[in-house]
Amino acid sequence: MGTRIVFLVMSAVHRADSIDQLARSLQPHRVLVHHDFGQTPDFALTAPNVSFVPDPVGTGWGAWGFTAALFHSLRHAVRDLEFDYLQLLSPSCLPIKPVDRFRAFLDDTEQDAHFGCIDLFANRDALMSAGFRVFGETDSLLYRALFRLSREYFGPSPGKLDTDGVQLHVGHAVNARGAMTLRARAALAITGAFRHGAIGRHPFTPAQPVCFGATWFGARRPVVEGMTRMFEDRSFTAHFERVFAADEFIVSTMLNRLSRHPGPINTLVNTFEHARPQWLGDGDLERLRASPAWFARKFVDDPQAPSRLRVLTELAKVEAPALV
C-alpha cells in the first residue's frame, strides 16, 4: 500500500483557487486545511482530497495563534485521521517533484522526521541572530535590550546566510585591526549568559537546547504524536507563548528531541528579503529542478501564474487538467 501521507496546509489569506490547485497537485493523498475564517470568511475548496480542521483557531503573522492553530490541527490529525507521515506546507508551497516519488522516498528511508534545526547553544550566529526573541518576551524591555546587543555584535553591515529555512546574520563587528570590537565581545558575553536557565528563565539546557528553523516539517506518526504530547506539557510550552514567531523555535526544538533518525528539511524556502522569503519565479526553475527538496515556497498567489504552471507541469509532472 505504501506510506499513507497527510499534507497539512495552514491557510488564512491566500486565494481558495490557489490552495485548490496545491491540493490537486498532491492527489491522491489527503490534504487537511486549517483555515482562519476570521481573516477570510468567504472561502470554499473543491478539490476532492481536501478536508478542513474543525473549530479553527485565529492566527496571525508571528502571533501565538498560529502555533496554537498548528498544534490544534496536529491533534485533530492524530485523533481522527489514519496516516503514516504528515507533511506541513504553507499555502504558498508547491511540489517540485512528482508526489509519487516522494512517497517512494518515504517507503525506502528509515528517517523519521525531516526539518530544519540550528542549535542556539552551539551556533554563535544563531544565538546572536535570534536569541533576543527566545530569551526576551516580545516587546519587553529585555527583548529590546537584547536586540540592541544583537545589532552591536553584528555591526552596521552584517553578512546573511539562508539555511534550514530561516535567515541568520553572520560574522561580527570588527575594529581597524580586523579583530572583534569590544562592544561586540560584550554583546556576545551578555547574550550568551542568557543561555543559563537561571538567568534566562527558560527550560533549555546544553543537553536539551532551543533550536531555530523553518516551521515546515515532515514527520512519521509516532513523532507527530510525541509533538502533541509535548505541547500539552506546560513546563515546556508556556515559555514559547511569550516568543515572537514561536513556531520557528518550538517545532525544531521538539523534533530535535523526538527524532531518532532525522533528515534534512523537505521544503526549499526561497532566499529572504528582510523577514520574509522572496517570491519564486521563472528564473528560479533550474534551481528548483536541481534542489534535493520535494517542495518549495513561496509562489505567487495566482493559480494561473506561468511560474506556478511551469513548476507543476515540468517538475511535479501534474497533468494540465488538474490545474484548473
JOWONOR-V25201 format. One record per pair of residues at least 24 apart in sequence whose ideal C-beta (glycine too) atoms are under 7 Angstrom apart, sorted by the first residue. I is the first residue (numbers start at 1). J is the second residue. If there is no record, write none. Layout:
I;J  I;J
This chain:
2;103  2;107  3;84  3;85  3;103  3;106  3;107  4;82  4;83  4;84  5;29  5;83  5;85  5;87  5;103  6;30  6;32  6;77  6;81  6;83  6;86  7;31  7;32  7;87  7;89  8;32  8;73  8;77  8;86  8;88  9;33  9;89  9;91  10;34  10;69  10;70  10;90  11;35  11;36  11;91  12;36  12;39  12;40  12;59  13;39  13;40  14;91  14;92  14;301  15;301  16;43  16;44  16;45  17;303  18;91  18;301  18;302  18;303  19;45  19;91  20;45  20;46  20;47  21;303  21;323  22;93  22;94  23;47  23;49  23;50  24;322  25;94  25;95  25;312  25;316  25;318  25;322  26;95  26;99  29;99  30;81  32;73  32;77  34;69  34;73  62;244  62;245  64;241  64;246  66;247  67;240  67;246  67;247  67;250  70;247  71;228  71;231  74;224  74;227  74;228  75;228  78;224  78;225  78;228  83;221  84;220  84;221  85;218  85;220  86;218  86;219  86;224  87;218  87;266  88;215  88;216  88;217  88;218  89;216  89;295  90;216  90;297  90;298  92;297  92;298  92;299  92;301  93;267  93;295  93;296  93;297  94;295  94;296  94;299  94;308  94;311  94;312  94;316  95;294  95;295  95;316  96;288  96;291  96;293  96;294  96;295  96;296  96;311  96;315  96;316  97;294  97;315  97;316  98;316  98;317  102;294  109;263  110;261  111;261  111;262  111;263  112;219  112;220  112;223  112;259  112;260  112;261  113;217  113;218  113;219  113;220  113;223  113;255  113;259  113;262  114;217  114;218  114;263  114;264  114;265  114;266  115;213  115;217  115;251  115;252  115;255  115;262  115;265  116;164  116;165  116;166  116;213  116;214  116;252  116;265  117;164  117;211  117;213  117;252  117;255  117;256  118;164  118;211  118;212  118;213  119;209  119;211  120;209  120;210  120;211  120;212  121;195  121;206  121;209  125;168  125;169  125;170  126;168  126;212  127;191  127;192  128;153  128;154  128;169  128;188  128;191  129;168  129;169  130;212  131;191  131;194  133;243  133;244  134;210  134;243  134;249  135;194  135;200  135;202  137;242  138;242  138;243  138;244  146;191  149;187  149;190  149;191  152;183  152;184  152;187  153;184  153;187  153;188  162;271  162;272  164;213  164;214  164;265  165;213  165;214  165;216  165;265  165;267  165;269  166;212  166;213  166;214  166;248  167;272  202;239  203;235  203;236  203;239  208;257  210;249  210;253  211;249  211;252  211;253  211;256  212;248  212;249  212;252  213;248  213;252  214;248  214;265  214;267  214;269  215;247  215;248  215;251  216;265  216;267  217;251  217;255  218;266  219;255  223;255  223;258  223;259  226;258  227;254  227;258  230;254  266;293  266;294  266;295  267;293  267;295  267;296  267;297  268;293  268;296  269;297  270;297  270;298  280;307  281;307  282;306  282;307  282;310  285;310  288;315  289;315
